[in-house]
Amino acid sequence: MLMFFGRWFFPFLIRTGLIIFIILVGCQDPPDAALEKARGALLKARQNDARKLAGDTYRLAEESFHEGQLEVARQNGRLAPLRDYARADSLLNQAYLAARKASAAAVEKLQQMKTEAKSQKKAFRDELDAWREALDGTLTLYRAERYWSSANLSMEVSERLFAEGQFEEVTREVNRGKESLVRLAAVVEENAGDESRKIEMWRHWVDSTVTASRRTGSTVVIVDKSKHRLYLLSGGKILQTFSCDLGYNSIHQKMVSGDGATPEGIYRVTKVKSSGSKYYKALLLNYPNEQDKKRFASNKAHGIISEEARIGGLIEIHGEGGRNKDWTEGCVALANKDMDELMKYVKLGTTVTIVRKSDRWP
């Protein structure tokens, strides 16, 4: 009996112990540490904008992480002795490494973008400043000034975007500003072509005015717009020179009322206002003269200006100038003390020749 019981009981104990041993050995803990490690690396990568700056590597990290999570859940659903977290652990480690790599790549890419944006911004600022200096050295070209202002606004916006770390937007804004400078350059080139076509005419106006003054001993006035100078001559010789302000669109020949351009041509004084002028004292000119009227009619006929446009008038040499900027509606403005001096010599009928540029006189 005892022998029979022993033959049955001892194998039972051995089998039971083996099962218990298998259960104890086969039980594995979920890879919680690996899971949290990978999750933290992914969070850091997102904070470094790796989703955008290192997309492929970041997507690999995300996919590995999600697959690792699913594998953990799959193993958790199995009987304890059958759980095997080796694949889950491998996937989560792969996610961790990929997230770290994506994060580092994003940081490096961001630094490159910052360096490039800074370089583009500086080059744009230098170009903008160079144009400002060039425009300041010439007559006011209204269209060019508008394009410069637009480019300068882009510069200000790009500075703000750079401070906010939006380096891609900096590049876009700088390119937008450069487009404005391209248009500015085209306007300046167009004006240079206009000057080259008209320089001979301006030389003729100045020469004929100086010659007439020398021959008759008369007093005349010559205004050189490009130099912002008004010359008072008698007998062909310069008596005095005054600085003058012009129309806010001074670089152009006047075409229509309200265009802000100071007209160019040979005029005469039609009224002397020693008092009662809006701007201290004034000398009214006979703008528009016959040449102005013909040009105005031709421009209308060719559709260069609107059918509703008016030629304008009331162009004067007046006071309240000396502001060192072009601000009038098309008149020539002197400082009040200079206006007093000029009116000692000028009278009704005095010739006033206005040219954009005088390159051979005085």
GUDREN-227588 format. One record per residue (C-alpha): x, y, z; chain; residue in three letters. Coordinates in nm, 2 decimals, always signed. Last residue first. Example, Ala and Ser with C-alpha at 12.3 -4.5 7.8 and 13.67 -1.06 7.14 Angstrom:
BEGIN
X +1.37&Y -0.11&Z +0.71&ch A&aa ser
X +1.23&Y -0.45&Z +0.78&ch A&aa ala
END
This chain:
BEGIN
X +2.62&Y +12.66&Z -6.36&ch A&aa pro
X +2.52&Y +12.48&Z -6.58&ch A&aa trp
X +2.62&Y +12.18&Z -6.77&ch A&aa arg
X +2.43&Y +11.90&Z -6.60&ch A&aa asp
X +2.10&Y +12.08&Z -6.53&ch A&aa ser
X +1.84&Y +11.84&Z -6.41&ch A&aa lys
X +1.47&Y +11.84&Z -6.36&ch A&aa arg
X +1.44&Y +12.18&Z -6.52&ch A&aa val
X +1.24&Y +12.49&Z -6.42&ch A&aa ile
X +1.28&Y +12.82&Z -6.60&ch A&aa thr
X +1.13&Y +13.13&Z -6.44&ch A&aa val
X +1.12&Y +13.43&Z -6.67&ch A&aa thr
X +1.01&Y +13.76&Z -6.50&ch A&aa thr
X +0.68&Y +13.89&Z -6.65&ch A&aa gly
X +0.56&Y +14.06&Z -6.33&ch A&aa leu
X +0.85&Y +14.13&Z -6.10&ch A&aa lys
X +1.14&Y +13.95&Z -5.93&ch A&aa val
X +1.44&Y +14.14&Z -5.78&ch A&aa tyr
X +1.34&Y +14.24&Z -5.42&ch A&aa lys
X +1.10&Y +13.94&Z -5.43&ch A&aa met
X +1.39&Y +13.70&Z -5.41&ch A&aa leu
X +1.52&Y +13.85&Z -5.08&ch A&aa glu
X +1.19&Y +13.82&Z -4.90&ch A&aa asp
X +1.14&Y +13.47&Z -5.03&ch A&aa met
X +1.49&Y +13.38&Z -4.89&ch A&aa asp
X +1.38&Y +13.51&Z -4.55&ch A&aa lys
X +1.06&Y +13.30&Z -4.57&ch A&aa asn
X +1.24&Y +12.98&Z -4.66&ch A&aa ala
X +1.17&Y +12.89&Z -5.02&ch A&aa leu
X +0.90&Y +12.66&Z -5.17&ch A&aa ala
X +0.86&Y +12.56&Z -5.53&ch A&aa val
X +0.51&Y +12.44&Z -5.61&ch A&aa cys
X +0.39&Y +12.09&Z -5.71&ch A&aa gly
X +0.15&Y +12.00&Z -5.42&ch A&aa glu
X +0.43&Y +12.08&Z -5.18&ch A&aa thr
X +0.62&Y +11.84&Z -4.95&ch A&aa trp
X +0.97&Y +11.77&Z -5.08&ch A&aa asp
X +1.20&Y +11.77&Z -4.78&ch A&aa lys
X +1.46&Y +12.01&Z -4.63&ch A&aa asn
X +1.19&Y +12.21&Z -4.45&ch A&aa arg
X +1.33&Y +12.54&Z -4.58&ch A&aa gly
X +0.99&Y +12.63&Z -4.72&ch A&aa gly
X +0.72&Y +12.85&Z -4.57&ch A&aa glu
X +0.73&Y +13.08&Z -4.87&ch A&aa gly
X +0.61&Y +13.07&Z -5.23&ch A&aa his
X +0.72&Y +13.00&Z -5.59&ch A&aa ile
X +0.38&Y +12.92&Z -5.74&ch A&aa glu
X +0.18&Y +12.67&Z -5.94&ch A&aa ile
X -0.19&Y +12.76&Z -5.92&ch A&aa leu
X -0.29&Y +12.52&Z -6.20&ch A&aa gly
X -0.43&Y +12.18&Z -6.27&ch A&aa gly
X -0.44&Y +11.98&Z -6.60&ch A&aa ile
X -0.76&Y +11.80&Z -6.51&ch A&aa arg
X -0.81&Y +11.42&Z -6.55&ch A&aa ala
X -1.16&Y +11.28&Z -6.64&ch A&aa glu
X -1.04&Y +11.13&Z -6.96&ch A&aa glu
X -0.77&Y +10.95&Z -6.77&ch A&aa ser
X -0.40&Y +10.98&Z -6.85&ch A&aa ile
X -0.18&Y +10.79&Z -7.09&ch A&aa ile
X -0.48&Y +10.71&Z -7.30&ch A&aa gly
X -0.32&Y +10.83&Z -7.62&ch A&aa his
X -0.56&Y +11.12&Z -7.67&ch A&aa ala
X -0.53&Y +11.21&Z -7.30&ch A&aa lys
X -0.15&Y +11.22&Z -7.32&ch A&aa asn
X -0.17&Y +11.43&Z -7.63&ch A&aa ser
X -0.40&Y +11.69&Z -7.47&ch A&aa ala
X -0.18&Y +11.72&Z -7.16&ch A&aa phe
X +0.13&Y +11.75&Z -7.38&ch A&aa arg
X -0.03&Y +12.03&Z -7.58&ch A&aa lys
X -0.15&Y +12.21&Z -7.27&ch A&aa lys
X +0.19&Y +12.19&Z -7.10&ch A&aa asp
X +0.36&Y +12.33&Z -7.42&ch A&aa gln
X +0.11&Y +12.62&Z -7.42&ch A&aa glu
X +0.18&Y +12.71&Z -7.06&ch A&aa asn
X +0.00&Y +12.55&Z -6.77&ch A&aa pro
X +0.13&Y +12.70&Z -6.56&ch A&aa tyr
X +0.17&Y +13.08&Z -6.59&ch A&aa asn
X +0.35&Y +13.12&Z -6.26&ch A&aa leu
X +0.23&Y +13.29&Z -5.94&ch A&aa leu
X +0.49&Y +13.44&Z -5.72&ch A&aa leu
X +0.42&Y +13.40&Z -5.35&ch A&aa ala
X +0.44&Y +13.54&Z -5.00&ch A&aa lys
X +0.37&Y +13.38&Z -4.66&ch A&aa tyr
X +0.24&Y +13.04&Z -4.77&ch A&aa tyr
X -0.14&Y +13.09&Z -4.78&ch A&aa lys
X -0.07&Y +13.42&Z -4.97&ch A&aa ser
X -0.24&Y +13.74&Z -4.87&ch A&aa gly
X +0.07&Y +13.95&Z -4.89&ch A&aa ser
X +0.34&Y +14.04&Z -5.13&ch A&aa ser
X +0.16&Y +13.83&Z -5.39&ch A&aa lys
X +0.32&Y +13.90&Z -5.73&ch A&aa val
X +0.12&Y +13.77&Z -6.02&ch A&aa lys
X +0.19&Y +13.64&Z -6.37&ch A&aa thr
X +0.55&Y +13.54&Z -6.33&ch A&aa val
X +0.68&Y +13.37&Z -6.64&ch A&aa arg
X +0.74&Y +13.01&Z -6.74&ch A&aa tyr
X +0.99&Y +12.80&Z -6.93&ch A&aa ile
X +0.93&Y +12.43&Z -6.86&ch A&aa gly
X +0.92&Y +12.15&Z -6.59&ch A&aa glu
X +0.62&Y +12.12&Z -6.36&ch A&aa pro
X +0.66&Y +12.02&Z -5.99&ch A&aa thr
X +0.49&Y +11.69&Z -5.94&ch A&aa ala
X +0.24&Y +11.61&Z -5.66&ch A&aa gly
X +0.00&Y +11.43&Z -5.90&ch A&aa asp
X -0.30&Y +11.64&Z -5.78&ch A&aa gly
X -0.38&Y +11.80&Z -6.11&ch A&aa ser
X -0.23&Y +11.62&Z -6.41&ch A&aa val
X +0.10&Y +11.56&Z -6.59&ch A&aa met
X +0.37&Y +11.74&Z -6.40&ch A&aa lys
X +0.71&Y +11.63&Z -6.51&ch A&aa gln
X +0.84&Y +11.37&Z -6.26&ch A&aa his
X +1.11&Y +11.36&Z -6.00&ch A&aa ile
X +0.92&Y +11.59&Z -5.76&ch A&aa ser
X +0.65&Y +11.36&Z -5.64&ch A&aa asn
X +0.62&Y +11.54&Z -5.31&ch A&aa tyr
X +0.64&Y +11.87&Z -5.49&ch A&aa gly
X +0.95&Y +12.09&Z -5.43&ch A&aa leu
X +1.15&Y +12.24&Z -5.15&ch A&aa asp
X +1.41&Y +12.50&Z -5.23&ch A&aa cys
X +1.77&Y +12.60&Z -5.14&ch A&aa ser
X +1.86&Y +12.95&Z -5.26&ch A&aa phe
X +2.13&Y +13.09&Z -5.48&ch A&aa thr
X +2.20&Y +13.46&Z -5.54&ch A&aa gln
X +2.32&Y +13.70&Z -5.80&ch A&aa leu
X +2.42&Y +13.45&Z -6.07&ch A&aa ile
X +2.53&Y +13.61&Z -6.39&ch A&aa lys
X +2.35&Y +13.62&Z -6.72&ch A&aa gly
X +2.27&Y +13.99&Z -6.69&ch A&aa gly
X +2.09&Y +13.92&Z -6.37&ch A&aa ser
X +2.04&Y +13.57&Z -6.23&ch A&aa leu
X +1.86&Y +13.43&Z -5.93&ch A&aa leu
X +1.93&Y +13.05&Z -5.90&ch A&aa tyr
X +1.68&Y +12.82&Z -5.71&ch A&aa leu
X +1.84&Y +12.50&Z -5.59&ch A&aa arg
X +1.70&Y +12.16&Z -5.50&ch A&aa his
X +1.99&Y +12.00&Z -5.68&ch A&aa lys
X +1.77&Y +11.76&Z -5.89&ch A&aa ser
X +1.50&Y +12.03&Z -5.93&ch A&aa lys
X +1.73&Y +12.29&Z -6.08&ch A&aa asp
X +1.52&Y +12.61&Z -6.07&ch A&aa val
X +1.63&Y +12.90&Z -6.29&ch A&aa ile
X +1.51&Y +13.26&Z -6.23&ch A&aa val
X +1.56&Y +13.56&Z -6.45&ch A&aa val
X +1.66&Y +13.92&Z -6.42&ch A&aa thr
X +1.72&Y +14.11&Z -6.74&ch A&aa ser
X +2.05&Y +14.24&Z -6.88&ch A&aa gly
X +1.91&Y +14.19&Z -7.23&ch A&aa thr
X +2.18&Y +13.98&Z -7.39&ch A&aa arg
X +2.30&Y +13.81&Z -7.07&ch A&aa arg
X +1.94&Y +13.73&Z -6.95&ch A&aa ser
X +1.85&Y +13.60&Z -7.29&ch A&aa ala
X +2.17&Y +13.38&Z -7.30&ch A&aa thr
X +2.10&Y +13.24&Z -6.95&ch A&aa val
X +1.74&Y +13.15&Z -7.04&ch A&aa thr
X +1.84&Y +13.00&Z -7.38&ch A&aa ser
X +2.11&Y +12.79&Z -7.22&ch A&aa asp
X +1.88&Y +12.67&Z -6.94&ch A&aa val
X +1.60&Y +12.57&Z -7.18&ch A&aa trp
X +1.85&Y +12.41&Z -7.43&ch A&aa his
X +2.01&Y +12.20&Z -7.15&ch A&aa arg
X +1.67&Y +12.09&Z -7.04&ch A&aa trp
X +1.58&Y +11.97&Z -7.39&ch A&aa met
X +1.91&Y +11.79&Z -7.43&ch A&aa glu
X +1.85&Y +11.60&Z -7.10&ch A&aa ile
X +1.50&Y +11.48&Z -7.21&ch A&aa lys
X +1.57&Y +11.13&Z -7.36&ch A&aa arg
X +1.84&Y +11.05&Z -7.10&ch A&aa ser
X +1.60&Y +11.16&Z -6.82&ch A&aa glu
X +1.32&Y +10.94&Z -6.94&ch A&aa asp
X +1.55&Y +10.64&Z -6.95&ch A&aa gly
X +1.66&Y +10.71&Z -6.60&ch A&aa ala
X +1.29&Y +10.73&Z -6.50&ch A&aa asn
X +1.23&Y +10.38&Z -6.64&ch A&aa glu
X +1.54&Y +10.25&Z -6.46&ch A&aa glu
X +1.41&Y +10.39&Z -6.13&ch A&aa val
X +1.07&Y +10.24&Z -6.18&ch A&aa val
X +1.22&Y +9.90&Z -6.27&ch A&aa ala
X +1.44&Y +9.92&Z -5.96&ch A&aa ala
X +1.14&Y +9.98&Z -5.74&ch A&aa leu
X +0.96&Y +9.68&Z -5.89&ch A&aa arg
X +1.26&Y +9.46&Z -5.81&ch A&aa val
X +1.26&Y +9.62&Z -5.46&ch A&aa leu
X +0.90&Y +9.52&Z -5.41&ch A&aa ser
X +0.98&Y +9.16&Z -5.51&ch A&aa glu
X +1.27&Y +9.17&Z -5.26&ch A&aa lys
X +1.01&Y +9.24&Z -4.98&ch A&aa gly
X +0.81&Y +8.93&Z -5.07&ch A&aa arg
X +1.13&Y +8.73&Z -5.07&ch A&aa asn
X +1.21&Y +8.86&Z -4.72&ch A&aa val
X +0.86&Y +8.77&Z -4.61&ch A&aa glu
X +0.89&Y +8.41&Z -4.74&ch A&aa arg
X +1.23&Y +8.37&Z -4.58&ch A&aa thr
X +1.11&Y +8.50&Z -4.25&ch A&aa val
X +0.81&Y +8.27&Z -4.27&ch A&aa glu
X +1.05&Y +7.97&Z -4.28&ch A&aa glu
X +1.23&Y +8.11&Z -3.97&ch A&aa phe
X +0.93&Y +8.14&Z -3.74&ch A&aa gln
X +1.14&Y +8.17&Z -3.43&ch A&aa gly
X +0.92&Y +8.45&Z -3.28&ch A&aa glu
X +1.21&Y +8.70&Z -3.29&ch A&aa ala
X +1.26&Y +8.60&Z -3.66&ch A&aa phe
X +0.89&Y +8.66&Z -3.73&ch A&aa leu
X +0.92&Y +9.01&Z -3.58&ch A&aa arg
X +1.23&Y +9.10&Z -3.78&ch A&aa glu
X +1.06&Y +8.96&Z -4.09&ch A&aa ser
X +0.76&Y +9.18&Z -4.03&ch A&aa val
X +0.98&Y +9.49&Z -4.01&ch A&aa glu
X +1.17&Y +9.40&Z -4.33&ch A&aa met
X +0.84&Y +9.33&Z -4.51&ch A&aa ser
X +0.73&Y +9.68&Z -4.41&ch A&aa leu
X +1.06&Y +9.82&Z -4.55&ch A&aa asn
X +0.98&Y +9.65&Z -4.88&ch A&aa ala
X +0.64&Y +9.82&Z -4.89&ch A&aa ser
X +0.79&Y +10.15&Z -4.80&ch A&aa ser
X +1.05&Y +10.11&Z -5.08&ch A&aa trp
X +0.77&Y +10.03&Z -5.33&ch A&aa tyr
X +0.58&Y +10.34&Z -5.23&ch A&aa arg
X +0.90&Y +10.55&Z -5.25&ch A&aa glu
X +0.97&Y +10.42&Z -5.60&ch A&aa ala
X +0.62&Y +10.52&Z -5.70&ch A&aa arg
X +0.66&Y +10.87&Z -5.56&ch A&aa tyr
X +1.01&Y +10.94&Z -5.70&ch A&aa leu
X +1.14&Y +11.22&Z -5.48&ch A&aa thr
X +1.44&Y +11.37&Z -5.64&ch A&aa leu
X +1.77&Y +11.20&Z -5.59&ch A&aa thr
X +2.03&Y +11.13&Z -5.32&ch A&aa gly
X +1.77&Y +11.01&Z -5.07&ch A&aa asp
X +1.67&Y +10.75&Z -5.33&ch A&aa leu
X +2.02&Y +10.61&Z -5.35&ch A&aa ala
X +2.06&Y +10.60&Z -4.97&ch A&aa glu
X +1.73&Y +10.43&Z -4.92&ch A&aa arg
X +1.82&Y +10.18&Z -5.20&ch A&aa trp
X +2.14&Y +10.09&Z -5.02&ch A&aa ala
X +1.95&Y +10.06&Z -4.69&ch A&aa asp
X +1.71&Y +9.81&Z -4.85&ch A&aa leu
X +1.99&Y +9.61&Z -5.00&ch A&aa glu
X +2.17&Y +9.60&Z -4.66&ch A&aa asp
X +1.85&Y +9.50&Z -4.48&ch A&aa arg
X +1.78&Y +9.22&Z -4.74&ch A&aa phe
X +2.14&Y +9.08&Z -4.69&ch A&aa ala
X +2.09&Y +9.09&Z -4.31&ch A&aa lys
X +1.75&Y +8.92&Z -4.33&ch A&aa lys
X +1.88&Y +8.65&Z -4.57&ch A&aa gln
X +2.18&Y +8.58&Z -4.33&ch A&aa ser
X +1.95&Y +8.56&Z -4.03&ch A&aa lys
X +1.71&Y +8.34&Z -4.21&ch A&aa ala
X +2.00&Y +8.11&Z -4.31&ch A&aa glu
X +2.13&Y +8.09&Z -3.95&ch A&aa thr
X +1.79&Y +8.03&Z -3.81&ch A&aa lys
X +1.71&Y +7.76&Z -4.07&ch A&aa met
X +2.04&Y +7.59&Z -3.99&ch A&aa gln
X +1.96&Y +7.60&Z -3.62&ch A&aa gln
X +1.61&Y +7.46&Z -3.68&ch A&aa leu
X +1.76&Y +7.18&Z -3.89&ch A&aa lys
X +2.00&Y +7.09&Z -3.61&ch A&aa glu
X +1.73&Y +7.09&Z -3.35&ch A&aa val
X +1.50&Y +6.88&Z -3.57&ch A&aa ala
X +1.78&Y +6.63&Z -3.64&ch A&aa ala
X +1.84&Y +6.59&Z -3.27&ch A&aa ala
X +1.47&Y +6.54&Z -3.20&ch A&aa ser
X +1.44&Y +6.29&Z -3.49&ch A&aa ala
X +1.74&Y +6.09&Z -3.36&ch A&aa lys
X +1.60&Y +6.09&Z -3.01&ch A&aa arg
X +1.26&Y +5.98&Z -3.14&ch A&aa ala
X +1.42&Y +5.71&Z -3.35&ch A&aa ala
X +1.62&Y +5.58&Z -3.05&ch A&aa leu
X +1.31&Y +5.57&Z -2.82&ch A&aa tyr
X +1.09&Y +5.41&Z -3.09&ch A&aa ala
X +1.35&Y +5.14&Z -3.15&ch A&aa gln
X +1.36&Y +5.08&Z -2.78&ch A&aa asn
X +0.98&Y +5.05&Z -2.77&ch A&aa leu
X +0.99&Y +4.81&Z -3.06&ch A&aa leu
X +1.25&Y +4.59&Z -2.90&ch A&aa ser
X +1.07&Y +4.58&Z -2.57&ch A&aa asp
X +0.74&Y +4.49&Z -2.74&ch A&aa ala
X +0.93&Y +4.21&Z -2.93&ch A&aa arg
X +1.07&Y +4.07&Z -2.60&ch A&aa ala
X +0.75&Y +4.11&Z -2.40&ch A&aa tyr
X +0.67&Y +3.73&Z -2.40&ch A&aa asp
X +0.36&Y +3.63&Z -2.20&ch A&aa arg
X +0.28&Y +3.25&Z -2.21&ch A&aa leu
X +0.32&Y +3.18&Z -1.84&ch A&aa pro
X +0.10&Y +3.48&Z -1.76&ch A&aa ala
X -0.19&Y +3.38&Z -1.98&ch A&aa leu
X -0.23&Y +3.62&Z -2.27&ch A&aa arg
X -0.40&Y +3.96&Z -2.27&ch A&aa gly
X -0.10&Y +4.14&Z -2.13&ch A&aa asn
X +0.09&Y +4.01&Z -2.43&ch A&aa gln
X -0.14&Y +4.18&Z -2.68&ch A&aa arg
X -0.15&Y +4.50&Z -2.47&ch A&aa ala
X +0.23&Y +4.51&Z -2.48&ch A&aa val
X +0.23&Y +4.44&Z -2.85&ch A&aa glu
X -0.02&Y +4.72&Z -2.91&ch A&aa leu
X +0.20&Y +4.96&Z -2.72&ch A&aa gln
X +0.51&Y +4.85&Z -2.92&ch A&aa gly
X +0.32&Y +4.91&Z -3.24&ch A&aa glu
X +0.22&Y +5.25&Z -3.13&ch A&aa his
X +0.58&Y +5.33&Z -3.03&ch A&aa phe
X +0.73&Y +5.19&Z -3.35&ch A&aa ser
X +0.48&Y +5.39&Z -3.56&ch A&aa glu
X +0.56&Y +5.71&Z -3.36&ch A&aa glu
X +0.94&Y +5.66&Z -3.39&ch A&aa ala
X +0.91&Y +5.58&Z -3.77&ch A&aa leu
X +0.70&Y +5.90&Z -3.81&ch A&aa arg
X +0.96&Y +6.10&Z -3.63&ch A&aa tyr
X +1.23&Y +5.97&Z -3.86&ch A&aa thr
X +1.03&Y +6.05&Z -4.17&ch A&aa asp
X +0.92&Y +6.40&Z -4.05&ch A&aa gly
X +1.24&Y +6.55&Z -3.93&ch A&aa ala
X +1.15&Y +6.92&Z -3.93&ch A&aa leu
X +0.77&Y +6.90&Z -3.93&ch A&aa lys
X +0.70&Y +6.62&Z -3.68&ch A&aa arg
X +1.04&Y +6.71&Z -3.52&ch A&aa ala
X +0.90&Y +7.03&Z -3.39&ch A&aa asp
X +1.14&Y +7.04&Z -3.09&ch A&aa asn
X +0.84&Y +7.00&Z -2.86&ch A&aa gln
X +0.73&Y +6.70&Z -3.07&ch A&aa arg
X +1.07&Y +6.54&Z -3.03&ch A&aa ala
X +1.06&Y +6.59&Z -2.65&ch A&aa lys
X +0.72&Y +6.43&Z -2.63&ch A&aa leu
X +0.85&Y +6.13&Z -2.84&ch A&aa leu
X +1.15&Y +6.09&Z -2.61&ch A&aa ala
X +0.92&Y +6.09&Z -2.31&ch A&aa gly
X +0.69&Y +5.83&Z -2.46&ch A&aa arg
X +0.99&Y +5.61&Z -2.54&ch A&aa ala
X +1.12&Y +5.62&Z -2.18&ch A&aa lys
X +0.77&Y +5.57&Z -2.05&ch A&aa glu
X +0.72&Y +5.25&Z -2.25&ch A&aa leu
X +1.07&Y +5.12&Z -2.18&ch A&aa ala
X +1.01&Y +5.16&Z -1.80&ch A&aa ala
X +0.67&Y +4.99&Z -1.83&ch A&aa asp
X +0.82&Y +4.68&Z -2.00&ch A&aa pro
X +0.54&Y +4.45&Z -1.87&ch A&aa pro
X +0.67&Y +4.21&Z -1.60&ch A&aa asp
X +0.74&Y +3.85&Z -1.71&ch A&aa gln
X +0.59&Y +3.53&Z -1.57&ch A&aa cys
X +0.75&Y +3.22&Z -1.74&ch A&aa gly
X +1.00&Y +3.14&Z -1.45&ch A&aa val
X +0.74&Y +3.13&Z -1.19&ch A&aa leu
X +0.48&Y +2.95&Z -1.40&ch A&aa ile
X +0.75&Y +2.70&Z -1.53&ch A&aa ile
X +0.86&Y +2.63&Z -1.17&ch A&aa phe
X +0.50&Y +2.58&Z -1.06&ch A&aa ile
X +0.45&Y +2.34&Z -1.35&ch A&aa ile
X +0.77&Y +2.15&Z -1.26&ch A&aa leu
X +0.67&Y +2.14&Z -0.89&ch A&aa gly
X +0.33&Y +1.99&Z -0.99&ch A&aa thr
X +0.50&Y +1.73&Z -1.22&ch A&aa arg
X +0.75&Y +1.62&Z -0.95&ch A&aa ile
X +0.48&Y +1.61&Z -0.68&ch A&aa leu
X +0.27&Y +1.39&Z -0.90&ch A&aa phe
X +0.56&Y +1.17&Z -0.98&ch A&aa pro
X +0.61&Y +1.13&Z -0.60&ch A&aa phe
X +0.25&Y +1.06&Z -0.52&ch A&aa phe
X +0.18&Y +0.76&Z -0.75&ch A&aa trp
X +0.47&Y +0.53&Z -0.69&ch A&aa arg
X +0.47&Y +0.64&Z -0.33&ch A&aa gly
X +0.10&Y +0.54&Z -0.29&ch A&aa phe
X +0.18&Y +0.19&Z -0.43&ch A&aa phe
X +0.47&Y +0.14&Z -0.20&ch A&aa met
X +0.27&Y +0.25&Z +0.10&ch A&aa leu
X +0.00&Y +0.00&Z +0.00&ch A&aa met
END
